[in-house]
Amino acid sequence: MRTKYAAIFVAMLLFTTTIIAQQSDTDKRESFSFGGKLGVNSSNTYASSGQDFISDSKAGIAFGIFGGIPFGTYIGFQPELMISQKGFIGSGTLLGNPYLLKRTTTFLEIPFLVQIKPIEFMTILIGPQYSYLMHEKNKFTFGDNSAEQQFEFNKEIARRSILGFVMGVDINISHIIITGRFGFDVQNNNGDSNSITPRYKNHWIQLGVGYKL
């Protein structure tokens, strides 16, 4: 699924580049900006600490606001405030028994992104991201003892504050933005290193559109 989203974004990039190359507009790279955006995530997990764990990607929504602070023509700073859904559909073996786990997580995310603006209609973004876990929903099936294991699983200590890294590209068409992101966590989901449930890190692709003033 990530390959499919990447192909769609590349096609959109080529199309918009062709259109904008034919336009003459005022260069706005040295202007302050503010706006909002809406998109979709395709998220999954990695680095499950060597456990017998297989996961598939899961879709979620993402929306929020952003600002652009220029430091000259080619460099700037772009803080964002986003609500973002992530998760996965996982299966594996726990204590010798098979299980199925469907997880949906909702994060408040604050990326701190450096803007690199080589040309007026393209912005390359890269930087760290702070994520705060607001809500988590799990559907956990574990053999014949699912009720007991569900209770134990819900008692696991989740890491609410997670540090990650984000990179992406914004295509600017006047006030409209077509945006693509790739991001990954650098910390596991659980704060307790003795946890018996799968310890993982999120990674995701995000595609969206926005409007800036």
N, C-alpha and C positions, 0 to 999 in steps of 0.2 A: 504493500500500500504506500510506503514511503517513496518508492520509485515512481509510482503513478503521480503522486502529488508533486514530486520534483519535476517530472516531465511537463505537467500542466503549467507550473510556474515558469519554466524555461520558455515554453511556447508563448505565454503571456508577455514575458520579458522581450522576446524578439518582436512581437507584434507592436507593443507600445514604443519600443525603440525606433521602429520604422516610421511610426506616426509622428513622434516627437521630433525626429531628425528633420522633418519637412516643415516644422513650425519655427517661427522666430518669436521668442518671448523674452521678457525681461529676466535676467539672471537674478534669482532670489536667494542664492546661497548665503548671503550675508544678512538675511532678514530673520528676525525671531518668528517662531511659528508655534501654534497650539492647535490641537485637534483631537478627534476620537477615531476609534477603529473597531471593527468587528471581524472575527475570523473563526476558523475551525482548527482544532488540534488533531493530529494523529500521533498518539503517544504509546510507548511501550516501556520495557524495563531492560536493564543490563546489570552485570556484576552481581549475581544473586548468591555470592559467597560460596560458590562451589556446590550448592545444594542441587538436588534433582528437581529442577524447576524449569518449565517451558512456558513461555508467555506469547500471546498474540496481541496485536495493537488494538486500541480502542479509540473511538472518536469522541470529541468533546468540543464545547464552544469556548471562545475567548473574546473578551471585549474590554475596552478601557480607554484611557486618555493618554496623551503624550505631549511633550513640548520640545522645541528645538532651540538651542542657544548657540549661535555661531561664534567661533573664534577665528574670524577671517573667512576667506572664500572656501577653503578646502577642508577645514576641520571644524567640528562642533561637538556639542554634548546634547544627548537626548535622553532625559529621564522619562519613565513611563509608569503608569499605575494600571494594572490589569487584573481582571478576574478570569481565571483559567481552569478549565476542567481537564484532568488527565486520568490515567488509570491503565488497566490491562485486564486481559482474560488469561488466567494462568492455570496450569495443571502440573502435577508432580507427585512425589511420594513423601509422606511425612510419617515418621515412626513406623515405616514399613507398610503403610497403607496409602492408596491413591487418594488424591483430593482434587477438587475444582474450586477455583477462587475467581470471582468477578469483583473487581475493585474500581470504584469511581471516587476520585479525590478532587476537591475544589480548593484552589489556592488563590491567595492574594499575592500578586507578584509585582516586584519593583525592579525592573532592569535599569542599570546605569550604563548607557551605551555611548561609546565614542562614534561620532559621525565622520566618515571619510567621504568627501564629495568631489570625485574626480571630474565629473561633468554635471551640468546643471539639473538634469532630470534623473540622476541616479545617486542614491546615498547608500554607502556600505556601512553597516552597523556591527559593532563588536564590543563585548564587555560583560561584567559579572551581573548576576541577578540574585536578589533575595526573594525567597518564597515562604509564605506563611500558610500552613495547612488550616483552612477554615472548617472543612467538613469532609468526612470520609464515610463511604457506604460500601459494605462488603456483603457478598453472598458466598458463603463458604459451605461446601459439601465435603464430608470426610467419613466415608464408610458408614457403618451402622451407628456410630456414636456422634453424629453430626451435631446434636443439640449440646452435648457437653463440650465438644471441641469448639463450637461456635462461641460459647461463653468464655472459654479460655483464650480464644483468639482475640476477642474484643477487649480483653484485659491487657493485651500487649501494649507496650509503651511506644507510641508513635512520635517520631521527631517532627515537631511542628515548624521549626525554623530550619530551612534548608538553603544552602548556598549552591548556585549553579552558574552556568556560563552560556551566553547567547551570541549568535552571529546571524546576520541576514542582510537583505537588500530591500530598499524601498524604491519604487519607481514613481516619480512625481509627474503627474499630468495636471498642470494648473493646480486646482485645489484638491484633486483626487489623488489618493495614494494606493498603489497595489503593493502589498507587503508580503515578504516571505521570511521565515525564521527557522533556524535549527538550534535546539538547545539541549543541555544535559545537566543533571545534578552531579555534584562532586561529593555529596554525602549520602549515606544510606538512609532509608526511610525510618528505621528504628533507632531510638537513642540508646536502648539497652543491648549491648553486644552479646548478651546471653540469650537473646530471644530465639525460640525454636521455629518460628514462622519465617518464611523467606525474607531475607534482607536484600533490598534491591535499590537501584537508582533509576529515576525517570530519564527518558530521553524522548524528544518530540520534534515533529515538524509542524509548523503553523503557517497557514495561508490566510490572507484577509484583505480587506479594503478599508480605507479610511478617508476622512475629510479633514483638511487643515485650513485654518484661517491665515 
